[in-house]
Amino acid sequence: MKEEQPNKNSLFGKVVGDKEERKLQAQRETKSVWSGLGLFGMIGWSIAVPIILGAALGIWLDKNFKEDFSWTLSLLVAGLMLGCLIAWNWIQKENKEIHKKNKDGDE
């Protein structure tokens, strides 16, 4: 029975030590409110810029090349789809990075 106690204590100590290390690492990596707003802004800009560029190009094409359809509306929608794709890829990259850090911390 005495042989089991040191093993349980050392296992318990390892678990507590691992949790403490993850907690300290999370405190070091804690991001501020401004960082969160910056992330939100980054996603917004990654959608807004392609929309604006598509609309601007569409307006120019509508003035210079008359068609039965609206270049502005077409490129506005294309810019929206491109911007959403860029934002989605960026979020996926960040998500993988977060999960990688969490997985490395669990080992």
Biopython code that builds the backbone (N, CA, C, O; Angstrom):
import numpy as np
from Bio.PDB.StructureBuilder import StructureBuilder

atoms = [
    (1, "MET", "N", (0.825, -1.191, 0.000)),
    (1, "MET", "CA", (0.000, 0.000, 0.000)),
    (1, "MET", "C", (0.866, 1.251, 0.000)),
    (1, "MET", "O", (0.512, 2.247, -0.630)),
    (2, "LYS", "N", (1.990, 1.212, 0.694)),
    (2, "LYS", "CA", (2.854, 2.376, 0.736)),
    (2, "LYS", "C", (3.498, 2.648, -0.620)),
    (2, "LYS", "O", (3.827, 3.791, -0.938)),
    (3, "GLU", "N", (3.674, 1.601, -1.412)),
    (3, "GLU", "CA", (4.259, 1.792, -2.734)),
    (3, "GLU", "C", (3.314, 2.549, -3.655)),
    (3, "GLU", "O", (3.775, 3.269, -4.540)),
    (4, "GLU", "N", (1.986, 2.406, -3.469)),
    (4, "GLU", "CA", (1.018, 3.087, -4.316)),
    (4, "GLU", "C", (0.961, 4.586, -4.019)),
    (4, "GLU", "O", (0.724, 5.378, -4.931)),
    (5, "GLN", "N", (1.169, 4.986, -2.787)),
    (5, "GLN", "CA", (1.075, 6.400, -2.410)),
    (5, "GLN", "C", (2.066, 7.273, -3.163)),
    (5, "GLN", "O", (1.653, 8.294, -3.714)),
    (6, "PRO", "N", (3.345, 6.932, -3.221)),
    (6, "PRO", "CA", (4.275, 7.791, -3.963)),
    (6, "PRO", "C", (3.893, 7.902, -5.439)),
    (6, "PRO", "O", (4.028, 8.973, -6.030)),
    (7, "ASN", "N", (3.423, 6.816, -6.035)),
    (7, "ASN", "CA", (3.022, 6.876, -7.442)),
    (7, "ASN", "C", (1.832, 7.806, -7.624)),
    (7, "ASN", "O", (1.798, 8.598, -8.565)),
    (8, "LYS", "N", (0.853, 7.712, -6.723)),
    (8, "LYS", "CA", (-0.313, 8.584, -6.815)),
    (8, "LYS", "C", (0.085, 10.031, -6.577)),
    (8, "LYS", "O", (-0.391, 10.930, -7.270)),
    (9, "ASN", "N", (0.951, 10.258, -5.608)),
    (9, "ASN", "CA", (1.393, 11.614, -5.320)),
    (9, "ASN", "C", (2.187, 12.200, -6.476)),
    (9, "ASN", "O", (2.010, 13.366, -6.827)),
    (10, "SER", "N", (3.060, 11.398, -7.066)),
    (10, "SER", "CA", (3.851, 11.924, -8.180)),
    (10, "SER", "C", (2.960, 12.183, -9.391)),
    (10, "SER", "O", (3.176, 13.157, -10.112)),
    (11, "LEU", "N", (1.966, 11.332, -9.627)),
    (11, "LEU", "CA", (1.024, 11.546, -10.726)),
    (11, "LEU", "C", (0.204, 12.803, -10.472)),
    (11, "LEU", "O", (0.008, 13.617, -11.375)),
    (12, "PHE", "N", (-0.272, 12.958, -9.243)),
    (12, "PHE", "CA", (-1.041, 14.143, -8.875)),
    (12, "PHE", "C", (-0.180, 15.403, -9.028)),
    (12, "PHE", "O", (-0.645, 16.425, -9.533)),
    (13, "GLY", "N", (1.061, 15.320, -8.592)),
    (13, "GLY", "CA", (1.973, 16.457, -8.725)),
    (13, "GLY", "C", (2.228, 16.818, -10.177)),
    (13, "GLY", "O", (2.324, 17.997, -10.518)),
    (14, "LYS", "N", (2.337, 15.814, -11.032)),
    (14, "LYS", "CA", (2.546, 16.070, -12.465)),
    (14, "LYS", "C", (1.315, 16.748, -13.067)),
    (14, "LYS", "O", (1.445, 17.691, -13.847)),
    (15, "VAL", "N", (0.125, 16.271, -12.709)),
    (15, "VAL", "CA", (-1.105, 16.861, -13.238)),
    (15, "VAL", "C", (-1.220, 18.315, -12.790)),
    (15, "VAL", "O", (-1.527, 19.192, -13.597)),
    (16, "VAL", "N", (-0.977, 18.569, -11.519)),
    (16, "VAL", "CA", (-1.058, 19.934, -10.997)),
    (16, "VAL", "C", (0.008, 20.815, -11.644)),
    (16, "VAL", "O", (-0.267, 21.963, -11.992)),
    (17, "GLY", "N", (1.211, 20.292, -11.808)),
    (17, "GLY", "CA", (2.281, 21.053, -12.440)),
    (17, "GLY", "C", (1.958, 21.401, -13.891)),
    (17, "GLY", "O", (2.220, 22.513, -14.348)),
    (18, "ASP", "N", (1.388, 20.438, -14.605)),
    (18, "ASP", "CA", (1.010, 20.691, -16.002)),
    (18, "ASP", "C", (-0.069, 21.761, -16.088)),
    (18, "ASP", "O", (-0.002, 22.645, -16.942)),
    (19, "LYS", "N", (-1.065, 21.686, -15.208)),
    (19, "LYS", "CA", (-2.140, 22.689, -15.215)),
    (19, "LYS", "C", (-1.588, 24.066, -14.876)),
    (19, "LYS", "O", (-1.981, 25.064, -15.479)),
    (20, "GLU", "N", (-0.684, 24.118, -13.916)),
    (20, "GLU", "CA", (-0.085, 25.395, -13.534)),
    (20, "GLU", "C", (0.721, 25.988, -14.681)),
    (20, "GLU", "O", (0.670, 27.194, -14.919)),
    (21, "GLU", "N", (1.457, 25.152, -15.386)),
    (21, "GLU", "CA", (2.238, 25.627, -16.520)),
    (21, "GLU", "C", (1.334, 26.177, -17.620)),
    (21, "GLU", "O", (1.638, 27.217, -18.205)),
    (22, "ARG", "N", (0.223, 25.492, -17.908)),
    (22, "ARG", "CA", (-0.723, 25.987, -18.907)),
    (22, "ARG", "C", (-1.342, 27.297, -18.467)),
    (22, "ARG", "O", (-1.559, 28.193, -19.283)),
    (23, "LYS", "N", (-1.625, 27.411, -17.179)),
    (23, "LYS", "CA", (-2.210, 28.647, -16.654)),
    (23, "LYS", "C", (-1.234, 29.808, -16.782)),
    (23, "LYS", "O", (-1.625, 30.905, -17.183)),
    (24, "LEU", "N", (0.018, 29.581, -16.448)),
    (24, "LEU", "CA", (1.037, 30.629, -16.569)),
    (24, "LEU", "C", (1.258, 31.013, -18.029)),
    (24, "LEU", "O", (1.441, 32.188, -18.347)),
    (25, "GLN", "N", (1.240, 30.020, -18.912)),
    (25, "GLN", "CA", (1.404, 30.311, -20.335)),
    (25, "GLN", "C", (0.222, 31.120, -20.850)),
    (25, "GLN", "O", (0.410, 32.040, -21.646)),
    (26, "ALA", "N", (-0.985, 30.800, -20.416)),
    (26, "ALA", "CA", (-2.169, 31.551, -20.835)),
    (26, "ALA", "C", (-2.095, 32.992, -20.331)),
    (26, "ALA", "O", (-2.508, 33.912, -21.037)),
    (27, "GLN", "N", (-1.579, 33.199, -19.131)),
    (27, "GLN", "CA", (-1.434, 34.557, -18.594)),
    (27, "GLN", "C", (-0.414, 35.349, -19.410)),
    (27, "GLN", "O", (-0.597, 36.545, -19.636)),
    (28, "ARG", "N", (0.647, 34.698, -19.846)),
    (28, "ARG", "CA", (1.647, 35.384, -20.667)),
    (28, "ARG", "C", (1.092, 35.747, -22.034)),
    (28, "ARG", "O", (1.465, 36.769, -22.611)),
    (29, "GLU", "N", (0.195, 34.905, -22.556)),
    (29, "GLU", "CA", (-0.337, 35.107, -23.899)),
    (29, "GLU", "C", (-1.676, 35.827, -23.905)),
    (29, "GLU", "O", (-2.277, 35.987, -24.968)),
    (30, "THR", "N", (-2.156, 36.263, -22.757)),
    (30, "THR", "CA", (-3.449, 36.929, -22.700)),
    (30, "THR", "C", (-3.425, 38.182, -23.558)),
    (30, "THR", "O", (-2.515, 39.005, -23.462)),
    (31, "LYS", "N", (-4.438, 38.309, -24.395)),
    (31, "LYS", "CA", (-4.516, 39.439, -25.295)),
    (31, "LYS", "C", (-5.465, 40.473, -24.712)),
    (31, "LYS", "O", (-6.426, 40.140, -24.020)),
    (32, "SER", "N", (-5.182, 41.699, -24.999)),
    (32, "SER", "CA", (-5.996, 42.789, -24.466)),
    (32, "SER", "C", (-7.262, 42.974, -25.292)),
    (32, "SER", "O", (-7.453, 42.337, -26.328)),
    (33, "VAL", "N", (-8.114, 43.857, -24.806)),
    (33, "VAL", "CA", (-9.342, 44.197, -25.528)),
    (33, "VAL", "C", (-8.981, 44.794, -26.883)),
    (33, "VAL", "O", (-9.650, 44.532, -27.882)),
    (34, "TRP", "N", (-7.934, 45.588, -26.912)),
    (34, "TRP", "CA", (-7.513, 46.219, -28.166)),
    (34, "TRP", "C", (-7.076, 45.175, -29.182)),
    (34, "TRP", "O", (-7.298, 45.336, -30.382)),
    (35, "SER", "N", (-6.456, 44.111, -28.701)),
    (35, "SER", "CA", (-6.057, 43.037, -29.603)),
    (35, "SER", "C", (-7.283, 42.358, -30.202)),
    (35, "SER", "O", (-7.299, 42.035, -31.390)),
    (36, "GLY", "N", (-8.308, 42.142, -29.383)),
    (36, "GLY", "CA", (-9.554, 41.562, -29.869)),
    (36, "GLY", "C", (-10.237, 42.457, -30.882)),
    (36, "GLY", "O", (-10.754, 41.980, -31.892)),
    (37, "LEU", "N", (-10.241, 43.762, -30.613)),
    (37, "LEU", "CA", (-10.821, 44.703, -31.573)),
    (37, "LEU", "C", (-10.011, 44.744, -32.864)),
    (37, "LEU", "O", (-10.564, 44.902, -33.952)),
    (38, "GLY", "N", (-8.702, 44.602, -32.732)),
    (38, "GLY", "CA", (-7.852, 44.556, -33.920)),
    (38, "GLY", "C", (-8.157, 43.332, -34.766)),
    (38, "GLY", "O", (-8.183, 43.406, -35.994)),
    (39, "LEU", "N", (-8.388, 42.207, -34.102)),
    (39, "LEU", "CA", (-8.761, 40.988, -34.819)),
    (39, "LEU", "C", (-10.084, 41.175, -35.539)),
    (39, "LEU", "O", (-10.227, 40.799, -36.703)),
    (40, "PHE", "N", (-11.046, 41.756, -34.846)),
    (40, "PHE", "CA", (-12.352, 42.030, -35.446)),
    (40, "PHE", "C", (-12.190, 42.975, -36.633)),
    (40, "PHE", "O", (-12.818, 42.783, -37.674)),
    (41, "GLY", "N", (-11.355, 43.988, -36.476)),
    (41, "GLY", "CA", (-11.101, 44.937, -37.559)),
    (41, "GLY", "C", (-10.414, 44.290, -38.743)),
    (41, "GLY", "O", (-10.716, 44.610, -39.893)),
    (42, "MET", "N", (-9.490, 43.381, -38.470)),
    (42, "MET", "CA", (-8.780, 42.689, -39.542)),
    (42, "MET", "C", (-9.749, 41.888, -40.399)),
    (42, "MET", "O", (-9.648, 41.892, -41.626)),
    (43, "ILE", "N", (-10.676, 41.211, -39.765)),
    (43, "ILE", "CA", (-11.673, 40.437, -40.504)),
    (43, "ILE", "C", (-12.559, 41.373, -41.316)),
    (43, "ILE", "O", (-12.867, 41.090, -42.474)),
    (44, "GLY", "N", (-12.968, 42.483, -40.716)),
    (44, "GLY", "CA", (-13.805, 43.455, -41.419)),
    (44, "GLY", "C", (-13.110, 44.038, -42.631)),
    (44, "GLY", "O", (-13.706, 44.157, -43.701)),
    (45, "TRP", "N", (-11.844, 44.404, -42.464)),
    (45, "TRP", "CA", (-11.099, 44.976, -43.584)),
    (45, "TRP", "C", (-10.857, 43.944, -44.680)),
    (45, "TRP", "O", (-10.858, 44.280, -45.864)),
    (46, "SER", "N", (-10.653, 42.699, -44.289)),
    (46, "SER", "CA", (-10.418, 41.673, -45.311)),
    (46, "SER", "C", (-11.662, 41.433, -46.162)),
    (46, "SER", "O", (-11.559, 40.919, -47.276)),
    (47, "ILE", "N", (-12.832, 41.800, -45.648)),
    (47, "ILE", "CA", (-14.057, 41.709, -46.441)),
    (47, "ILE", "C", (-14.319, 43.027, -47.169)),
    (47, "ILE", "O", (-14.717, 43.024, -48.334)),
    (48, "ALA", "N", (-14.098, 44.150, -46.486)),
    (48, "ALA", "CA", (-14.446, 45.458, -47.054)),
    (48, "ALA", "C", (-13.573, 45.850, -48.247)),
    (48, "ALA", "O", (-14.081, 46.398, -49.226)),
    (49, "VAL", "N", (-12.280, 45.579, -48.178)),
    (49, "VAL", "CA", (-11.365, 46.017, -49.250)),
    (49, "VAL", "C", (-11.710, 45.377, -50.599)),
    (49, "VAL", "O", (-11.802, 46.096, -51.594)),
    (50, "PRO", "N", (-11.903, 44.052, -50.673)),
    (50, "PRO", "CA", (-12.283, 43.497, -51.984)),
    (50, "PRO", "C", (-13.638, 44.015, -52.492)),
    (50, "PRO", "O", (-13.822, 44.168, -53.700)),
    (51, "ILE", "N", (-14.581, 44.284, -51.587)),
    (51, "ILE", "CA", (-15.869, 44.834, -52.007)),
    (51, "ILE", "C", (-15.679, 46.218, -52.623)),
    (51, "ILE", "O", (-16.222, 46.505, -53.690)),
    (52, "ILE", "N", (-14.919, 47.063, -51.961)),
    (52, "ILE", "CA", (-14.688, 48.426, -52.446)),
    (52, "ILE", "C", (-13.933, 48.410, -53.775)),
    (52, "ILE", "O", (-14.277, 49.143, -54.703)),
    (53, "LEU", "N", (-12.900, 47.566, -53.857)),
    (53, "LEU", "CA", (-12.145, 47.477, -55.111)),
    (53, "LEU", "C", (-13.018, 46.952, -56.254)),
    (53, "LEU", "O", (-12.931, 47.436, -57.383)),
    (54, "GLY", "N", (-13.856, 45.961, -55.953)),
    (54, "GLY", "CA", (-14.764, 45.431, -56.976)),
    (54, "GLY", "C", (-15.763, 46.477, -57.439)),
    (54, "GLY", "O", (-16.034, 46.598, -58.633)),
    (55, "ALA", "N", (-16.310, 47.234, -56.494)),
    (55, "ALA", "CA", (-17.269, 48.283, -56.861)),
    (55, "ALA", "C", (-16.588, 49.377, -57.682)),
    (55, "ALA", "O", (-17.148, 49.847, -58.673)),
    (56, "ALA", "N", (-15.396, 49.781, -57.279)),
    (56, "ALA", "CA", (-14.678, 50.828, -58.016)),
    (56, "ALA", "C", (-14.354, 50.379, -59.439)),
    (56, "ALA", "O", (-14.539, 51.136, -60.392)),
    (57, "LEU", "N", (-13.877, 49.159, -59.577)),
    (57, "LEU", "CA", (-13.587, 48.633, -60.912)),
    (57, "LEU", "C", (-14.871, 48.507, -61.727)),
    (57, "LEU", "O", (-14.878, 48.786, -62.926)),
    (58, "GLY", "N", (-15.947, 48.092, -61.085)),
    (58, "GLY", "CA", (-17.234, 47.970, -61.764)),
    (58, "GLY", "C", (-17.760, 49.304, -62.259)),
    (58, "GLY", "O", (-18.291, 49.386, -63.367)),
    (59, "ILE", "N", (-17.621, 50.344, -61.459)),
    (59, "ILE", "CA", (-18.047, 51.686, -61.882)),
    (59, "ILE", "C", (-17.243, 52.134, -63.100)),
    (59, "ILE", "O", (-17.806, 52.673, -64.053)),
    (60, "TRP", "N", (-15.944, 51.916, -63.072)),
    (60, "TRP", "CA", (-15.097, 52.295, -64.206)),
    (60, "TRP", "C", (-15.494, 51.520, -65.457)),
    (60, "TRP", "O", (-15.591, 52.094, -66.542)),
    (61, "LEU", "N", (-15.726, 50.204, -65.306)),
    (61, "LEU", "CA", (-16.118, 49.386, -66.460)),
    (61, "LEU", "C", (-17.485, 49.801, -66.998)),
    (61, "LEU", "O", (-17.692, 49.805, -68.211)),
    (62, "ASP", "N", (-18.423, 50.151, -66.109)),
    (62, "ASP", "CA", (-19.749, 50.598, -66.556)),
    (62, "ASP", "C", (-19.652, 51.886, -67.366)),
    (62, "ASP", "O", (-20.395, 52.067, -68.331)),
    (63, "LYS", "N", (-18.755, 52.770, -66.988)),
    (63, "LYS", "CA", (-18.597, 54.032, -67.718)),
    (63, "LYS", "C", (-17.921, 53.830, -69.072)),
    (63, "LYS", "O", (-18.251, 54.516, -70.039)),
    (64, "ASN", "N", (-16.980, 52.896, -69.146)),
    (64, "ASN", "CA", (-16.178, 52.726, -70.349)),
    (64, "ASN", "C", (-16.650, 51.606, -71.282)),
    (64, "ASN", "O", (-16.405, 51.661, -72.487)),
    (65, "PHE", "N", (-17.307, 50.618, -70.746)),
    (65, "PHE", "CA", (-17.745, 49.475, -71.554)),
    (65, "PHE", "C", (-19.199, 49.167, -71.224)),
    (65, "PHE", "O", (-19.481, 48.489, -70.236)),
    (66, "LYS", "N", (-20.104, 49.648, -72.023)),
    (66, "LYS", "CA", (-21.536, 49.460, -71.795)),
    (66, "LYS", "C", (-21.913, 48.009, -72.106)),
    (66, "LYS", "O", (-21.566, 47.471, -73.158)),
    (67, "GLU", "N", (-22.623, 47.400, -71.174)),
    (67, "GLU", "CA", (-23.112, 46.030, -71.331)),
    (67, "GLU", "C", (-24.572, 45.983, -70.889)),
    (67, "GLU", "O", (-25.090, 46.946, -70.323)),
    (68, "ASP", "N", (-25.236, 44.845, -71.156)),
    (68, "ASP", "CA", (-26.624, 44.666, -70.725)),
    (68, "ASP", "C", (-26.717, 44.447, -69.213)),
    (68, "ASP", "O", (-27.780, 44.631, -68.621)),
    (69, "PHE", "N", (-25.637, 44.066, -68.613)),
    (69, "PHE", "CA", (-25.623, 43.837, -67.160)),
    (69, "PHE", "C", (-24.768, 44.901, -66.484)),
    (69, "PHE", "O", (-24.035, 45.643, -67.139)),
    (70, "SER", "N", (-24.876, 44.959, -65.179)),
    (70, "SER", "CA", (-24.126, 45.953, -64.412)),
    (70, "SER", "C", (-22.797, 45.365, -63.938)),
    (70, "SER", "O", (-22.765, 44.414, -63.157)),
    (71, "TRP", "N", (-21.705, 45.949, -64.425)),
    (71, "TRP", "CA", (-20.389, 45.537, -63.945)),
    (71, "TRP", "C", (-20.246, 45.824, -62.455)),
    (71, "TRP", "O", (-19.654, 45.042, -61.712)),
    (72, "THR", "N", (-20.794, 46.948, -62.036)),
    (72, "THR", "CA", (-20.665, 47.347, -60.627)),
    (72, "THR", "C", (-21.280, 46.307, -59.710)),
    (72, "THR", "O", (-20.649, 45.865, -58.750)),
    (73, "LEU", "N", (-22.506, 45.917, -60.003)),
    (73, "LEU", "CA", (-23.177, 44.926, -59.167)),
    (73, "LEU", "C", (-22.475, 43.576, -59.238)),
    (73, "LEU", "O", (-22.322, 42.901, -58.220)),
    (74, "SER", "N", (-22.055, 43.188, -60.410)),
    (74, "SER", "CA", (-21.376, 41.900, -60.570)),
    (74, "SER", "C", (-20.070, 41.852, -59.784)),
    (74, "SER", "O", (-19.797, 40.885, -59.072)),
    (75, "LEU", "N", (-19.276, 42.894, -59.920)),
    (75, "LEU", "CA", (-17.986, 42.904, -59.225)),
    (75, "LEU", "C", (-18.129, 43.176, -57.735)),
    (75, "LEU", "O", (-17.268, 42.790, -56.945)),
    (76, "LEU", "N", (-19.211, 43.837, -57.350)),
    (76, "LEU", "CA", (-19.497, 44.022, -55.934)),
    (76, "LEU", "C", (-19.754, 42.662, -55.277)),
    (76, "LEU", "O", (-19.223, 42.376, -54.204)),
    (77, "VAL", "N", (-20.559, 41.839, -55.919)),
    (77, "VAL", "CA", (-20.842, 40.493, -55.397)),
    (77, "VAL", "C", (-19.575, 39.634, -55.422)),
    (77, "VAL", "O", (-19.300, 38.893, -54.478)),
    (78, "ALA", "N", (-18.803, 39.740, -56.516)),
    (78, "ALA", "CA", (-17.547, 38.986, -56.590)),
    (78, "ALA", "C", (-16.584, 39.418, -55.483)),
    (78, "ALA", "O", (-15.908, 38.579, -54.887)),
    (79, "GLY", "N", (-16.519, 40.719, -55.206)),
    (79, "GLY", "CA", (-15.674, 41.218, -54.120)),
    (79, "GLY", "C", (-16.143, 40.712, -52.761)),
    (79, "GLY", "O", (-15.325, 40.391, -51.899)),
    (80, "LEU", "N", (-17.456, 40.640, -52.569)),
    (80, "LEU", "CA", (-18.006, 40.109, -51.314)),
    (80, "LEU", "C", (-17.606, 38.647, -51.144)),
    (80, "LEU", "O", (-17.170, 38.244, -50.065)),
    (81, "MET", "N", (-17.750, 37.858, -52.195)),
    (81, "MET", "CA", (-17.387, 36.438, -52.105)),
    (81, "MET", "C", (-15.889, 36.272, -51.855)),
    (81, "MET", "O", (-15.482, 35.437, -51.047)),
    (82, "LEU", "N", (-15.075, 37.061, -52.543)),
    (82, "LEU", "CA", (-13.619, 36.988, -52.347)),
    (82, "LEU", "C", (-13.243, 37.408, -50.926)),
    (82, "LEU", "O", (-12.412, 36.767, -50.283)),
    (83, "GLY", "N", (-13.857, 38.484, -50.442)),
    (83, "GLY", "CA", (-13.569, 38.953, -49.087)),
    (83, "GLY", "C", (-13.959, 37.927, -48.034)),
    (83, "GLY", "O", (-13.224, 37.717, -47.069)),
    (84, "CYS", "N", (-15.104, 37.291, -48.213)),
    (84, "CYS", "CA", (-15.531, 36.249, -47.262)),
    (84, "CYS", "C", (-14.584, 35.058, -47.300)),
    (84, "CYS", "O", (-14.291, 34.466, -46.260)),
    (85, "LEU", "N", (-14.105, 34.701, -48.484)),
    (85, "LEU", "CA", (-13.148, 33.609, -48.612)),
    (85, "LEU", "C", (-11.830, 33.950, -47.910)),
    (85, "LEU", "O", (-11.256, 33.111, -47.216)),
    (86, "ILE", "N", (-11.365, 35.160, -48.093)),
    (86, "ILE", "CA", (-10.131, 35.594, -47.428)),
    (86, "ILE", "C", (-10.304, 35.567, -45.908)),
    (86, "ILE", "O", (-9.439, 35.064, -45.191)),
    (87, "ALA", "N", (-11.420, 36.109, -45.421)),
    (87, "ALA", "CA", (-11.673, 36.124, -43.980)),
    (87, "ALA", "C", (-11.786, 34.713, -43.439)),
    (87, "ALA", "O", (-11.243, 34.421, -42.374)),
    (88, "TRP", "N", (-12.475, 33.832, -44.143)),
    (88, "TRP", "CA", (-12.638, 32.444, -43.693)),
    (88, "TRP", "C", (-11.278, 31.752, -43.606)),
    (88, "TRP", "O", (-10.992, 31.066, -42.625)),
    (89, "ASN", "N", (-10.439, 31.928, -44.629)),
    (89, "ASN", "CA", (-9.104, 31.320, -44.602)),
    (89, "ASN", "C", (-8.276, 31.859, -43.445)),
    (89, "ASN", "O", (-7.555, 31.105, -42.792)),
    (90, "TRP", "N", (-8.374, 33.148, -43.191)),
    (90, "TRP", "CA", (-7.608, 33.758, -42.114)),
    (90, "TRP", "C", (-8.070, 33.214, -40.754)),
    (90, "TRP", "O", (-7.246, 32.923, -39.886)),
    (91, "ILE", "N", (-9.375, 33.080, -40.575)),
    (91, "ILE", "CA", (-9.916, 32.541, -39.324)),
    (91, "ILE", "C", (-9.503, 31.086, -39.151)),
    (91, "ILE", "O", (-9.156, 30.674, -38.044)),
    (92, "GLN", "N", (-9.533, 30.303, -40.221)),
    (92, "GLN", "CA", (-9.106, 28.904, -40.148)),
    (92, "GLN", "C", (-7.637, 28.795, -39.747)),
    (92, "GLN", "O", (-7.269, 27.926, -38.956)),
    (93, "LYS", "N", (-6.804, 29.669, -40.287)),
    (93, "LYS", "CA", (-5.382, 29.659, -39.942)),
    (93, "LYS", "C", (-5.187, 29.969, -38.456)),
    (93, "LYS", "O", (-4.404, 29.305, -37.777)),
    (94, "GLU", "N", (-5.898, 30.975, -37.959)),
    (94, "GLU", "CA", (-5.813, 31.324, -36.548)),
    (94, "GLU", "C", (-6.327, 30.191, -35.665)),
    (94, "GLU", "O", (-5.745, 29.904, -34.618)),
    (95, "ASN", "N", (-7.410, 29.550, -36.082)),
    (95, "ASN", "CA", (-7.986, 28.442, -35.324)),
    (95, "ASN", "C", (-7.002, 27.277, -35.234)),
    (95, "ASN", "O", (-6.846, 26.682, -34.168)),
    (96, "LYS", "N", (-6.338, 26.945, -36.341)),
    (96, "LYS", "CA", (-5.345, 25.866, -36.333)),
    (96, "LYS", "C", (-4.188, 26.206, -35.405)),
    (96, "LYS", "O", (-3.681, 25.339, -34.693)),
    (97, "GLU", "N", (-3.770, 27.469, -35.414)),
    (97, "GLU", "CA", (-2.669, 27.894, -34.552)),
    (97, "GLU", "C", (-3.047, 27.767, -33.079)),
    (97, "GLU", "O", (-2.238, 27.317, -32.267)),
    (98, "ILE", "N", (-4.264, 28.158, -32.734)),
    (98, "ILE", "CA", (-4.734, 28.049, -31.348)),
    (98, "ILE", "C", (-4.797, 26.589, -30.924)),
    (98, "ILE", "O", (-4.348, 26.239, -29.832)),
    (99, "HIS", "N", (-5.353, 25.730, -31.784)),
    (99, "HIS", "CA", (-5.458, 24.310, -31.446)),
    (99, "HIS", "C", (-4.085, 23.651, -31.357)),
    (99, "HIS", "O", (-3.878, 22.743, -30.552)),
    (100, "LYS", "N", (-3.155, 24.107, -32.179)),
    (100, "LYS", "CA", (-1.804, 23.560, -32.117)),
    (100, "LYS", "C", (-1.156, 23.911, -30.779)),
    (100, "LYS", "O", (-0.504, 23.069, -30.161)),
    (101, "LYS", "N", (-1.340, 25.165, -30.330)),
    (101, "LYS", "CA", (-0.785, 25.580, -29.033)),
    (101, "LYS", "C", (-1.414, 24.789, -27.902)),
    (101, "LYS", "O", (-0.721, 24.379, -26.971)),
    (102, "ASN", "N", (-2.733, 24.569, -27.973)),
    (102, "ASN", "CA", (-3.417, 23.799, -26.935)),
    (102, "ASN", "C", (-2.961, 22.348, -26.935)),
    (102, "ASN", "O", (-2.789, 21.760, -25.868)),
    (103, "LYS", "N", (-2.763, 21.761, -28.107)),
    (103, "LYS", "CA", (-2.316, 20.386, -28.199)),
    (103, "LYS", "C", (-0.896, 20.239, -27.653)),
    (103, "LYS", "O", (-0.587, 19.276, -26.951)),
    (104, "ASP", "N", (-0.037, 21.209, -27.986)),
    (104, "ASP", "CA", (1.338, 21.178, -27.476)),
    (104, "ASP", "C", (1.358, 21.317, -25.956)),
    (104, "ASP", "O", (2.221, 20.741, -25.294)),
    (105, "GLY", "N", (0.423, 22.071, -25.404)),
    (105, "GLY", "CA", (0.356, 22.254, -23.957)),
    (105, "GLY", "C", (-0.150, 21.032, -23.233)),
    (105, "GLY", "O", (0.177, 20.840, -22.062)),
    (106, "ASP", "N", (-0.945, 20.187, -23.892)),
    (106, "ASP", "CA", (-1.500, 18.994, -23.264)),
    (106, "ASP", "C", (-0.488, 17.874, -23.151)),
    (106, "ASP", "O", (-0.604, 17.017, -22.275)),
    (107, "GLU", "N", (0.499, 17.871, -24.024)),
    (107, "GLU", "CA", (1.472, 16.771, -24.030)),
    (107, "GLU", "C", (2.460, 16.864, -22.912)),
    (107, "GLU", "O", (3.337, 16.009, -22.790)),
]
sb = StructureBuilder()
sb.init_structure("model")
sb.init_model(0)
sb.init_chain("A")
sb.init_seg("    ")
for serial, (resi, resn, name, xyz) in enumerate(atoms, 1):
    if name == "N":
        sb.init_residue(resn, " ", resi, " ")
    sb.init_atom(name, np.array(xyz, "f"), 0.0, 1.0, " ", f" {name:<3s}", serial, name[0])
structure = sb.get_structure()
